[in-house]
Amino acid sequence: MFNSLSTEAVLDEKEVRQAITFLNKMLSSIESISHSTKDHAIQLAESEVVLEQWQGVSGEKAVADTNQCLTQLSNIIEALDNEKLTIIRTINDLEVNAKMLATLKYQD
């Protein structure tokens, strides 16, 4: 019976480790997207300073459109940060599970 449990634990631990590897890759991708989005927000904010110098309706519309884009980028960045936190928590939970499964495989 213990041999069967330890064999299952080895397989389960392997699957958990694969899930952790996948989530780490996903986290890396999200961090890259987040960094890129933050760079775009900075560039857009810098452009807004130039746009504010325009006179008339077209300048006001350009500033309003830029502010709307900055708000959307801010929302995207916040969503990405929340997703990163969720993935980090999941990875931590899976690490704990992997450690428990590792101890099970040595209980013969």
PDB file as gemmi writes it, atoms N, CA and C in Angstrom:
CRYST1    1.000    1.000    1.000  90.00  90.00  90.00 P 1                      
ATOM      1  N   MET A   1       0.837  -1.190   0.000  1.00  0.00           N  
ATOM      2  CA  MET A   1       0.000   0.000   0.000  1.00  0.00           C  
ATOM      3  C   MET A   1       0.877   1.247   0.000  1.00  0.00           C  
ATOM      4  N   PHE A   2       1.924   1.279   0.840  1.00  0.00           N  
ATOM      5  CA  PHE A   2       2.789   2.452   0.894  1.00  0.00           C  
ATOM      6  C   PHE A   2       3.542   2.643  -0.416  1.00  0.00           C  
ATOM      7  N   ASN A   3       3.930   1.524  -1.069  1.00  0.00           N  
ATOM      8  CA  ASN A   3       4.605   1.639  -2.358  1.00  0.00           C  
ATOM      9  C   ASN A   3       3.711   2.328  -3.376  1.00  0.00           C  
ATOM     10  N   SER A   4       2.447   1.985  -3.369  1.00  0.00           N  
ATOM     11  CA  SER A   4       1.491   2.601  -4.284  1.00  0.00           C  
ATOM     12  C   SER A   4       1.361   4.100  -3.989  1.00  0.00           C  
ATOM     13  N   LEU A   5       1.285   4.445  -2.707  1.00  0.00           N  
ATOM     14  CA  LEU A   5       1.185   5.850  -2.320  1.00  0.00           C  
ATOM     15  C   LEU A   5       2.431   6.634  -2.717  1.00  0.00           C  
ATOM     16  N   SER A   6       3.588   6.038  -2.506  1.00  0.00           N  
ATOM     17  CA  SER A   6       4.816   6.752  -2.843  1.00  0.00           C  
ATOM     18  C   SER A   6       4.951   6.918  -4.359  1.00  0.00           C  
ATOM     19  N   THR A   7       4.507   5.922  -5.134  1.00  0.00           N  
ATOM     20  CA  THR A   7       4.543   6.041  -6.590  1.00  0.00           C  
ATOM     21  C   THR A   7       3.616   7.154  -7.054  1.00  0.00           C  
ATOM     22  N   GLU A   8       2.417   7.212  -6.487  1.00  0.00           N  
ATOM     23  CA  GLU A   8       1.482   8.282  -6.828  1.00  0.00           C  
ATOM     24  C   GLU A   8       2.038   9.638  -6.422  1.00  0.00           C  
ATOM     25  N   ALA A   9       2.683   9.695  -5.293  1.00  0.00           N  
ATOM     26  CA  ALA A   9       3.259  10.952  -4.819  1.00  0.00           C  
ATOM     27  C   ALA A   9       4.343  11.449  -5.766  1.00  0.00           C  
ATOM     28  N   VAL A  10       5.148  10.525  -6.297  1.00  0.00           N  
ATOM     29  CA  VAL A  10       6.204  10.903  -7.239  1.00  0.00           C  
ATOM     30  C   VAL A  10       5.575  11.497  -8.504  1.00  0.00           C  
ATOM     31  N   LEU A  11       4.548  10.825  -9.030  1.00  0.00           N  
ATOM     32  CA  LEU A  11       3.870  11.321 -10.228  1.00  0.00           C  
ATOM     33  C   LEU A  11       3.189  12.656  -9.963  1.00  0.00           C  
ATOM     34  N   ASP A  12       2.501  12.750  -8.817  1.00  0.00           N  
ATOM     35  CA  ASP A  12       1.826  13.997  -8.467  1.00  0.00           C  
ATOM     36  C   ASP A  12       2.825  15.132  -8.278  1.00  0.00           C  
ATOM     37  N   GLU A  13       3.936  14.839  -7.642  1.00  0.00           N  
ATOM     38  CA  GLU A  13       4.948  15.870  -7.434  1.00  0.00           C  
ATOM     39  C   GLU A  13       5.484  16.355  -8.784  1.00  0.00           C  
ATOM     40  N   LYS A  14       5.680  15.427  -9.720  1.00  0.00           N  
ATOM     41  CA  LYS A  14       6.165  15.786 -11.052  1.00  0.00           C  
ATOM     42  C   LYS A  14       5.157  16.721 -11.740  1.00  0.00           C  
ATOM     43  N   GLU A  15       3.872  16.399 -11.650  1.00  0.00           N  
ATOM     44  CA  GLU A  15       2.836  17.232 -12.256  1.00  0.00           C  
ATOM     45  C   GLU A  15       2.784  18.615 -11.609  1.00  0.00           C  
ATOM     46  N   VAL A  16       2.940  18.643 -10.285  1.00  0.00           N  
ATOM     47  CA  VAL A  16       2.938  19.923  -9.576  1.00  0.00           C  
ATOM     48  C   VAL A  16       4.137  20.763 -10.012  1.00  0.00           C  
ATOM     49  N   ARG A  17       5.290  20.138 -10.135  1.00  0.00           N  
ATOM     50  CA  ARG A  17       6.496  20.854 -10.580  1.00  0.00           C  
ATOM     51  C   ARG A  17       6.312  21.395 -12.016  1.00  0.00           C  
ATOM     52  N   GLN A  18       5.651  20.616 -12.863  1.00  0.00           N  
ATOM     53  CA  GLN A  18       5.382  21.082 -14.231  1.00  0.00           C  
ATOM     54  C   GLN A  18       4.442  22.288 -14.209  1.00  0.00           C  
ATOM     55  N   ALA A  19       3.447  22.244 -13.340  1.00  0.00           N  
ATOM     56  CA  ALA A  19       2.521  23.372 -13.213  1.00  0.00           C  
ATOM     57  C   ALA A  19       3.258  24.614 -12.719  1.00  0.00           C  
ATOM     58  N   ILE A  20       4.172  24.425 -11.778  1.00  0.00           N  
ATOM     59  CA  ILE A  20       4.964  25.545 -11.256  1.00  0.00           C  
ATOM     60  C   ILE A  20       5.817  26.151 -12.370  1.00  0.00           C  
ATOM     61  N   THR A  21       6.446  25.294 -13.172  1.00  0.00           N  
ATOM     62  CA  THR A  21       7.261  25.769 -14.291  1.00  0.00           C  
ATOM     63  C   THR A  21       6.408  26.570 -15.271  1.00  0.00           C  
ATOM     64  N   PHE A  22       5.234  26.060 -15.597  1.00  0.00           N  
ATOM     65  CA  PHE A  22       4.325  26.763 -16.505  1.00  0.00           C  
ATOM     66  C   PHE A  22       3.925  28.118 -15.930  1.00  0.00           C  
ATOM     67  N   LEU A  23       3.559  28.143 -14.651  1.00  0.00           N  
ATOM     68  CA  LEU A  23       3.140  29.398 -14.022  1.00  0.00           C  
ATOM     69  C   LEU A  23       4.287  30.403 -13.946  1.00  0.00           C  
ATOM     70  N   ASN A  24       5.505  29.919 -13.726  1.00  0.00           N  
ATOM     71  CA  ASN A  24       6.655  30.824 -13.721  1.00  0.00           C  
ATOM     72  C   ASN A  24       6.865  31.458 -15.102  1.00  0.00           C  
ATOM     73  N   LYS A  25       6.675  30.676 -16.160  1.00  0.00           N  
ATOM     74  CA  LYS A  25       6.777  31.223 -17.515  1.00  0.00           C  
ATOM     75  C   LYS A  25       5.675  32.249 -17.766  1.00  0.00           C  
ATOM     76  N   MET A  26       4.483  31.926 -17.314  1.00  0.00           N  
ATOM     77  CA  MET A  26       3.356  32.831 -17.453  1.00  0.00           C  
ATOM     78  C   MET A  26       3.623  34.134 -16.694  1.00  0.00           C  
ATOM     79  N   LEU A  27       4.157  34.010 -15.491  1.00  0.00           N  
ATOM     80  CA  LEU A  27       4.490  35.176 -14.672  1.00  0.00           C  
ATOM     81  C   LEU A  27       5.523  36.041 -15.380  1.00  0.00           C  
ATOM     82  N   SER A  28       6.511  35.429 -15.970  1.00  0.00           N  
ATOM     83  CA  SER A  28       7.538  36.160 -16.702  1.00  0.00           C  
ATOM     84  C   SER A  28       6.929  36.926 -17.872  1.00  0.00           C  
ATOM     85  N   SER A  29       6.021  36.300 -18.590  1.00  0.00           N  
ATOM     86  CA  SER A  29       5.348  36.964 -19.708  1.00  0.00           C  
ATOM     87  C   SER A  29       4.527  38.152 -19.234  1.00  0.00           C  
ATOM     88  N   ILE A  30       3.806  37.971 -18.152  1.00  0.00           N  
ATOM     89  CA  ILE A  30       2.982  39.056 -17.608  1.00  0.00           C  
ATOM     90  C   ILE A  30       3.860  40.208 -17.141  1.00  0.00           C  
ATOM     91  N   GLU A  31       4.988  39.889 -16.509  1.00  0.00           N  
ATOM     92  CA  GLU A  31       5.900  40.942 -16.067  1.00  0.00           C  
ATOM     93  C   GLU A  31       6.444  41.719 -17.258  1.00  0.00           C  
ATOM     94  N   SER A  32       6.727  41.036 -18.348  1.00  0.00           N  
ATOM     95  CA  SER A  32       7.215  41.687 -19.557  1.00  0.00           C  
ATOM     96  C   SER A  32       6.145  42.614 -20.139  1.00  0.00           C  
ATOM     97  N   ILE A  33       4.923  42.124 -20.211  1.00  0.00           N  
ATOM     98  CA  ILE A  33       3.810  42.934 -20.716  1.00  0.00           C  
ATOM     99  C   ILE A  33       3.588  44.140 -19.807  1.00  0.00           C  
ATOM    100  N   SER A  34       3.644  43.915 -18.512  1.00  0.00           N  
ATOM    101  CA  SER A  34       3.447  44.994 -17.544  1.00  0.00           C  
ATOM    102  C   SER A  34       4.518  46.070 -17.702  1.00  0.00           C  
ATOM    103  N   HIS A  35       5.760  45.640 -17.846  1.00  0.00           N  
ATOM    104  CA  HIS A  35       6.869  46.587 -18.014  1.00  0.00           C  
ATOM    105  C   HIS A  35       6.672  47.401 -19.292  1.00  0.00           C  
ATOM    106  N   SER A  36       6.315  46.732 -20.369  1.00  0.00           N  
ATOM    107  CA  SER A  36       6.084  47.395 -21.649  1.00  0.00           C  
ATOM    108  C   SER A  36       4.925  48.390 -21.543  1.00  0.00           C  
ATOM    109  N   THR A  37       3.857  47.982 -20.866  1.00  0.00           N  
ATOM    110  CA  THR A  37       2.693  48.852 -20.700  1.00  0.00           C  
ATOM    111  C   THR A  37       3.060  50.083 -19.880  1.00  0.00           C  
ATOM    112  N   LYS A  38       3.871  49.893 -18.845  1.00  0.00           N  
ATOM    113  CA  LYS A  38       4.312  51.033 -18.035  1.00  0.00           C  
ATOM    114  C   LYS A  38       5.165  51.983 -18.869  1.00  0.00           C  
ATOM    115  N   ASP A  39       6.015  51.430 -19.731  1.00  0.00           N  
ATOM    116  CA  ASP A  39       6.821  52.268 -20.629  1.00  0.00           C  
ATOM    117  C   ASP A  39       5.931  53.085 -21.561  1.00  0.00           C  
ATOM    118  N   HIS A  40       4.888  52.443 -22.094  1.00  0.00           N  
ATOM    119  CA  HIS A  40       3.959  53.149 -22.975  1.00  0.00           C  
ATOM    120  C   HIS A  40       3.234  54.262 -22.212  1.00  0.00           C  
ATOM    121  N   ALA A  41       2.859  53.988 -20.983  1.00  0.00           N  
ATOM    122  CA  ALA A  41       2.172  55.004 -20.174  1.00  0.00           C  
ATOM    123  C   ALA A  41       3.083  56.207 -19.937  1.00  0.00           C  
ATOM    124  N   ILE A  42       4.345  55.951 -19.669  1.00  0.00           N  
ATOM    125  CA  ILE A  42       5.302  57.047 -19.452  1.00  0.00           C  
ATOM    126  C   ILE A  42       5.447  57.877 -20.723  1.00  0.00           C  
ATOM    127  N   GLN A  43       5.588  57.207 -21.854  1.00  0.00           N  
ATOM    128  CA  GLN A  43       5.713  57.921 -23.128  1.00  0.00           C  
ATOM    129  C   GLN A  43       4.468  58.746 -23.429  1.00  0.00           C  
ATOM    130  N   LEU A  44       3.307  58.176 -23.120  1.00  0.00           N  
ATOM    131  CA  LEU A  44       2.054  58.878 -23.357  1.00  0.00           C  
ATOM    132  C   LEU A  44       1.930  60.095 -22.444  1.00  0.00           C  
ATOM    133  N   ALA A  45       2.325  59.936 -21.204  1.00  0.00           N  
ATOM    134  CA  ALA A  45       2.284  61.059 -20.265  1.00  0.00           C  
ATOM    135  C   ALA A  45       3.221  62.176 -20.719  1.00  0.00           C  
ATOM    136  N   GLU A  46       4.378  61.800 -21.237  1.00  0.00           N  
ATOM    137  CA  GLU A  46       5.315  62.805 -21.760  1.00  0.00           C  
ATOM    138  C   GLU A  46       4.719  63.511 -22.978  1.00  0.00           C  
ATOM    139  N   SER A  47       3.998  62.772 -23.803  1.00  0.00           N  
ATOM    140  CA  SER A  47       3.346  63.370 -24.969  1.00  0.00           C  
ATOM    141  C   SER A  47       2.242  64.334 -24.548  1.00  0.00           C  
ATOM    142  N   GLU A  48       1.591  64.017 -23.445  1.00  0.00           N  
ATOM    143  CA  GLU A  48       0.505  64.872 -22.967  1.00  0.00           C  
ATOM    144  C   GLU A  48       1.019  66.281 -22.665  1.00  0.00           C  
ATOM    145  N   VAL A  49       2.220  66.375 -22.141  1.00  0.00           N  
ATOM    146  CA  VAL A  49       2.804  67.682 -21.844  1.00  0.00           C  
ATOM    147  C   VAL A  49       2.908  68.510 -23.126  1.00  0.00           C  
ATOM    148  N   VAL A  50       3.315  67.866 -24.211  1.00  0.00           N  
ATOM    149  CA  VAL A  50       3.415  68.557 -25.498  1.00  0.00           C  
ATOM    150  C   VAL A  50       2.021  68.924 -26.011  1.00  0.00           C  
ATOM    151  N   LEU A  51       1.079  67.990 -25.877  1.00  0.00           N  
ATOM    152  CA  LEU A  51      -0.281  68.225 -26.372  1.00  0.00           C  
ATOM    153  C   LEU A  51      -0.961  69.384 -25.650  1.00  0.00           C  
ATOM    154  N   GLU A  52      -0.639  69.567 -24.379  1.00  0.00           N  
ATOM    155  CA  GLU A  52      -1.274  70.639 -23.605  1.00  0.00           C  
ATOM    156  C   GLU A  52      -0.914  72.020 -24.153  1.00  0.00           C  
ATOM    157  N   GLN A  53       0.118  72.096 -24.960  1.00  0.00           N  
ATOM    158  CA  GLN A  53       0.529  73.378 -25.527  1.00  0.00           C  
ATOM    159  C   GLN A  53      -0.278  73.745 -26.776  1.00  0.00           C  
ATOM    160  N   TRP A  54      -1.009  72.784 -27.325  1.00  0.00           N  
ATOM    161  CA  TRP A  54      -1.841  73.068 -28.484  1.00  0.00           C  
ATOM    162  C   TRP A  54      -2.968  74.003 -28.077  1.00  0.00           C  
ATOM    163  N   GLN A  55      -3.352  74.841 -28.983  1.00  0.00           N  
ATOM    164  CA  GLN A  55      -4.454  75.770 -28.737  1.00  0.00           C  
ATOM    165  C   GLN A  55      -5.710  75.265 -29.431  1.00  0.00           C  
ATOM    166  N   GLY A  56      -6.833  75.587 -28.889  1.00  0.00           N  
ATOM    167  CA  GLY A  56      -8.106  75.301 -29.539  1.00  0.00           C  
ATOM    168  C   GLY A  56      -8.670  73.934 -29.231  1.00  0.00           C  
ATOM    169  N   VAL A  57      -9.728  73.624 -29.969  1.00  0.00           N  
ATOM    170  CA  VAL A  57     -10.511  72.406 -29.750  1.00  0.00           C  
ATOM    171  C   VAL A  57      -9.687  71.159 -30.014  1.00  0.00           C  
ATOM    172  N   SER A  58      -8.873  71.155 -31.067  1.00  0.00           N  
ATOM    173  CA  SER A  58      -8.093  69.958 -31.387  1.00  0.00           C  
ATOM    174  C   SER A  58      -7.107  69.630 -30.269  1.00  0.00           C  
ATOM    175  N   GLY A  59      -6.508  70.653 -29.672  1.00  0.00           N  
ATOM    176  CA  GLY A  59      -5.595  70.440 -28.555  1.00  0.00           C  
ATOM    177  C   GLY A  59      -6.301  69.880 -27.338  1.00  0.00           C  
ATOM    178  N   GLU A  60      -7.478  70.424 -27.044  1.00  0.00           N  
ATOM    179  CA  GLU A  60      -8.257  69.935 -25.895  1.00  0.00           C  
ATOM    180  C   GLU A  60      -8.685  68.488 -26.107  1.00  0.00           C  
ATOM    181  N   LYS A  61      -9.098  68.192 -27.348  1.00  0.00           N  
ATOM    182  CA  LYS A  61      -9.507  66.808 -27.648  1.00  0.00           C  
ATOM    183  C   LYS A  61      -8.306  65.864 -27.534  1.00  0.00           C  
ATOM    184  N   ALA A  62      -7.156  66.290 -28.016  1.00  0.00           N  
ATOM    185  CA  ALA A  62      -5.954  65.449 -27.935  1.00  0.00           C  
ATOM    186  C   ALA A  62      -5.603  65.171 -26.472  1.00  0.00           C  
ATOM    187  N   VAL A  63      -5.692  66.184 -25.627  1.00  0.00           N  
ATOM    188  CA  VAL A  63      -5.398  66.002 -24.203  1.00  0.00           C  
ATOM    189  C   VAL A  63      -6.426  65.073 -23.565  1.00  0.00           C  
ATOM    190  N   ALA A  64      -7.706  65.269 -23.894  1.00  0.00           N  
ATOM    191  CA  ALA A  64      -8.760  64.410 -23.332  1.00  0.00           C  
ATOM    192  C   ALA A  64      -8.558  62.961 -23.769  1.00  0.00           C  
ATOM    193  N   ASP A  65      -8.239  62.756 -25.049  1.00  0.00           N  
ATOM    194  CA  ASP A  65      -7.997  61.393 -25.558  1.00  0.00           C  
ATOM    195  C   ASP A  65      -6.785  60.764 -24.877  1.00  0.00           C  
ATOM    196  N   THR A  66      -5.748  61.582 -24.677  1.00  0.00           N  
ATOM    197  CA  THR A  66      -4.543  61.087 -24.014  1.00  0.00           C  
ATOM    198  C   THR A  66      -4.842  60.688 -22.576  1.00  0.00           C  
ATOM    199  N   ASN A  67      -5.621  61.513 -21.884  1.00  0.00           N  
ATOM    200  CA  ASN A  67      -5.999  61.181 -20.500  1.00  0.00           C  
ATOM    201  C   ASN A  67      -6.803  59.892 -20.444  1.00  0.00           C  
ATOM    202  N   GLN A  68      -7.695  59.703 -21.416  1.00  0.00           N  
ATOM    203  CA  GLN A  68      -8.481  58.469 -21.467  1.00  0.00           C  
ATOM    204  C   GLN A  68      -7.574  57.258 -21.680  1.00  0.00           C  
ATOM    205  N   CYS A  69      -6.605  57.393 -22.577  1.00  0.00           N  
ATOM    206  CA  CYS A  69      -5.652  56.300 -22.815  1.00  0.00           C  
ATOM    207  C   CYS A  69      -4.814  56.018 -21.574  1.00  0.00           C  
ATOM    208  N   LEU A  70      -4.397  57.065 -20.879  1.00  0.00           N  
ATOM    209  CA  LEU A  70      -3.616  56.878 -19.651  1.00  0.00           C  
ATOM    210  C   LEU A  70      -4.433  56.143 -18.591  1.00  0.00           C  
ATOM    211  N   THR A  71      -5.707  56.474 -18.504  1.00  0.00           N  
ATOM    212  CA  THR A  71      -6.585  55.783 -17.554  1.00  0.00           C  
ATOM    213  C   THR A  71      -6.701  54.309 -17.912  1.00  0.00           C  
ATOM    214  N   GLN A  72      -6.866  54.018 -19.209  1.00  0.00           N  
ATOM    215  CA  GLN A  72      -6.967  52.623 -19.649  1.00  0.00           C  
ATOM    216  C   GLN A  72      -5.665  51.871 -19.383  1.00  0.00           C  
ATOM    217  N   LEU A  73      -4.544  52.504 -19.662  1.00  0.00           N  
ATOM    218  CA  LEU A  73      -3.254  51.859 -19.391  1.00  0.00           C  
ATOM    219  C   LEU A  73      -3.077  51.607 -17.899  1.00  0.00           C  
ATOM    220  N   SER A  74      -3.503  52.558 -17.098  1.00  0.00           N  
ATOM    221  CA  SER A  74      -3.420  52.384 -15.642  1.00  0.00           C  
ATOM    222  C   SER A  74      -4.254  51.188 -15.190  1.00  0.00           C  
ATOM    223  N   ASN A  75      -5.442  51.044 -15.759  1.00  0.00           N  
ATOM    224  CA  ASN A  75      -6.302  49.901 -15.424  1.00  0.00           C  
ATOM    225  C   ASN A  75      -5.671  48.586 -15.858  1.00  0.00           C  
ATOM    226  N   ILE A  76      -5.039  48.590 -17.017  1.00  0.00           N  
ATOM    227  CA  ILE A  76      -4.367  47.385 -17.508  1.00  0.00           C  
ATOM    228  C   ILE A  76      -3.211  47.014 -16.576  1.00  0.00           C  
ATOM    229  N   ILE A  77      -2.428  48.016 -16.195  1.00  0.00           N  
ATOM    230  CA  ILE A  77      -1.292  47.766 -15.292  1.00  0.00           C  
ATOM    231  C   ILE A  77      -1.775  47.199 -13.965  1.00  0.00           C  
ATOM    232  N   GLU A  78      -2.854  47.770 -13.438  1.00  0.00           N  
ATOM    233  CA  GLU A  78      -3.406  47.269 -12.170  1.00  0.00           C  
ATOM    234  C   GLU A  78      -3.888  45.825 -12.310  1.00  0.00           C  
ATOM    235  N   ALA A  79      -4.555  45.524 -13.423  1.00  0.00           N  
ATOM    236  CA  ALA A  79      -5.031  44.148 -13.652  1.00  0.00           C  
ATOM    237  C   ALA A  79      -3.861  43.182 -13.773  1.00  0.00           C  
ATOM    238  N   LEU A  80      -2.809  43.597 -14.472  1.00  0.00           N  
ATOM    239  CA  LEU A  80      -1.627  42.741 -14.606  1.00  0.00           C  
ATOM    240  C   LEU A  80      -0.955  42.517 -13.249  1.00  0.00           C  
ATOM    241  N   ASP A  81      -0.874  43.573 -12.443  1.00  0.00           N  
ATOM    242  CA  ASP A  81      -0.290  43.425 -11.103  1.00  0.00           C  
ATOM    243  C   ASP A  81      -1.110  42.465 -10.242  1.00  0.00           C  
ATOM    244  N   ASN A  82      -2.440  42.558 -10.341  1.00  0.00           N  
ATOM    245  CA  ASN A  82      -3.305  41.634  -9.597  1.00  0.00           C  
ATOM    246  C   ASN A  82      -3.118  40.200 -10.075  1.00  0.00           C  
ATOM    247  N   GLU A  83      -2.984  40.039 -11.379  1.00  0.00           N  
ATOM    248  CA  GLU A  83      -2.769  38.697 -11.943  1.00  0.00           C  
ATOM    249  C   GLU A  83      -1.430  38.127 -11.480  1.00  0.00           C  
ATOM    250  N   LYS A  84      -0.408  38.983 -11.435  1.00  0.00           N  
ATOM    251  CA  LYS A  84       0.907  38.533 -10.951  1.00  0.00           C  
ATOM    252  C   LYS A  84       0.798  38.056  -9.506  1.00  0.00           C  
ATOM    253  N   LEU A  85       0.084  38.806  -8.668  1.00  0.00           N  
ATOM    254  CA  LEU A  85      -0.071  38.397  -7.269  1.00  0.00           C  
ATOM    255  C   LEU A  85      -0.785  37.054  -7.153  1.00  0.00           C  
ATOM    256  N   THR A  86      -1.823  36.872  -7.956  1.00  0.00           N  
ATOM    257  CA  THR A  86      -2.558  35.600  -7.940  1.00  0.00           C  
ATOM    258  C   THR A  86      -1.653  34.444  -8.348  1.00  0.00           C  
ATOM    259  N   ILE A  87      -0.863  34.648  -9.385  1.00  0.00           N  
ATOM    260  CA  ILE A  87       0.037  33.587  -9.848  1.00  0.00           C  
ATOM    261  C   ILE A  87       1.105  33.293  -8.802  1.00  0.00           C  
ATOM    262  N   ILE A  88       1.647  34.323  -8.184  1.00  0.00           N  
ATOM    263  CA  ILE A  88       2.660  34.124  -7.138  1.00  0.00           C  
ATOM    264  C   ILE A  88       2.084  33.332  -5.974  1.00  0.00           C  
ATOM    265  N   ARG A  89       0.859  33.665  -5.570  1.00  0.00           N  
ATOM    266  CA  ARG A  89       0.217  32.910  -4.477  1.00  0.00           C  
ATOM    267  C   ARG A  89      -0.001  31.451  -4.879  1.00  0.00           C  
ATOM    268  N   THR A  90      -0.429  31.238  -6.113  1.00  0.00           N  
ATOM    269  CA  THR A  90      -0.659  29.875  -6.599  1.00  0.00           C  
ATOM    270  C   THR A  90       0.645  29.088  -6.622  1.00  0.00           C  
ATOM    271  N   ILE A  91       1.715  29.726  -7.087  1.00  0.00           N  
ATOM    272  CA  ILE A  91       3.026  29.064  -7.104  1.00  0.00           C  
ATOM    273  C   ILE A  91       3.445  28.695  -5.684  1.00  0.00           C  
ATOM    274  N   ASN A  92       3.259  29.606  -4.748  1.00  0.00           N  
ATOM    275  CA  ASN A  92       3.614  29.316  -3.351  1.00  0.00           C  
ATOM    276  C   ASN A  92       2.812  28.141  -2.808  1.00  0.00           C  
ATOM    277  N   ASP A  93       1.510  28.113  -3.110  1.00  0.00           N  
ATOM    278  CA  ASP A  93       0.668  26.994  -2.670  1.00  0.00           C  
ATOM    279  C   ASP A  93       1.141  25.674  -3.298  1.00  0.00           C  
ATOM    280  N   LEU A  94       1.480  25.729  -4.572  1.00  0.00           N  
ATOM    281  CA  LEU A  94       1.944  24.518  -5.254  1.00  0.00           C  
ATOM    282  C   LEU A  94       3.293  24.049  -4.703  1.00  0.00           C  
ATOM    283  N   GLU A  95       4.151  24.993  -4.334  1.00  0.00           N  
ATOM    284  CA  GLU A  95       5.440  24.629  -3.720  1.00  0.00           C  
ATOM    285  C   GLU A  95       5.215  23.856  -2.423  1.00  0.00           C  
ATOM    286  N   VAL A  96       4.266  24.314  -1.631  1.00  0.00           N  
ATOM    287  CA  VAL A  96       3.946  23.617  -0.375  1.00  0.00           C  
ATOM    288  C   VAL A  96       3.437  22.210  -0.684  1.00  0.00           C  
ATOM    289  N   ASN A  97       2.549  22.107  -1.675  1.00  0.00           N  
ATOM    290  CA  ASN A  97       2.024  20.788  -2.057  1.00  0.00           C  
ATOM    291  C   ASN A  97       3.134  19.873  -2.555  1.00  0.00           C  
ATOM    292  N   ALA A  98       4.044  20.415  -3.342  1.00  0.00           N  
ATOM    293  CA  ALA A  98       5.153  19.611  -3.865  1.00  0.00           C  
ATOM    294  C   ALA A  98       6.026  19.094  -2.728  1.00  0.00           C  
ATOM    295  N   LYS A  99       6.262  19.925  -1.737  1.00  0.00           N  
ATOM    296  CA  LYS A  99       7.072  19.494  -0.591  1.00  0.00           C  
ATOM    297  C   LYS A  99       6.371  18.376   0.180  1.00  0.00           C  
ATOM    298  N   MET A 100       5.057  18.505   0.351  1.00  0.00           N  
ATOM    299  CA  MET A 100       4.308  17.446   1.045  1.00  0.00           C  
ATOM    300  C   MET A 100       4.362  16.144   0.257  1.00  0.00           C  
ATOM    301  N   LEU A 101       4.221  16.251  -1.069  1.00  0.00           N  
ATOM    302  CA  LEU A 101       4.275  15.053  -1.908  1.00  0.00           C  
ATOM    303  C   LEU A 101       5.671  14.441  -1.885  1.00  0.00           C  
ATOM    304  N   ALA A 102       6.676  15.277  -1.813  1.00  0.00           N  
ATOM    305  CA  ALA A 102       8.059  14.768  -1.740  1.00  0.00           C  
ATOM    306  C   ALA A 102       8.272  13.975  -0.462  1.00  0.00           C  
ATOM    307  N   THR A 103       7.692  14.433   0.634  1.00  0.00           N  
ATOM    308  CA  THR A 103       7.844  13.686   1.897  1.00  0.00           C  
ATOM    309  C   THR A 103       7.066  12.375   1.842  1.00  0.00           C  
ATOM    310  N   LEU A 104       5.946  12.379   1.139  1.00  0.00           N  
ATOM    311  CA  LEU A 104       5.145  11.146   1.005  1.00  0.00           C  
ATOM    312  C   LEU A 104       5.915  10.064   0.245  1.00  0.00           C  
ATOM    313  N   LYS A 105       6.664  10.450  -0.780  1.00  0.00           N  
ATOM    314  CA  LYS A 105       7.333   9.430  -1.587  1.00  0.00           C  
ATOM    315  C   LYS A 105       8.446   8.733  -0.817  1.00  0.00           C  
ATOM    316  N   TYR A 106       8.908   9.335   0.263  1.00  0.00           N  
ATOM    317  CA  TYR A 106       9.977   8.709   1.070  1.00  0.00           C  
ATOM    318  C   TYR A 106       9.426   7.930   2.269  1.00  0.00           C  
ATOM    319  N   GLN A 107       8.120   7.874   2.398  1.00  0.00           N  
ATOM    320  CA  GLN A 107       7.509   7.141   3.508  1.00  0.00           C  
ATOM    321  C   GLN A 107       7.188   5.707   3.079  1.00  0.00           C  
ATOM    322  N   ASP A 108       8.201   4.899   2.993  1.00  0.00           N  
ATOM    323  CA  ASP A 108       8.005   3.478   2.610  1.00  0.00           C  
ATOM    324  C   ASP A 108       8.079   2.599   3.824  1.00  0.00           C  
TER     325      ASP A 108                                                      
END                                                                             
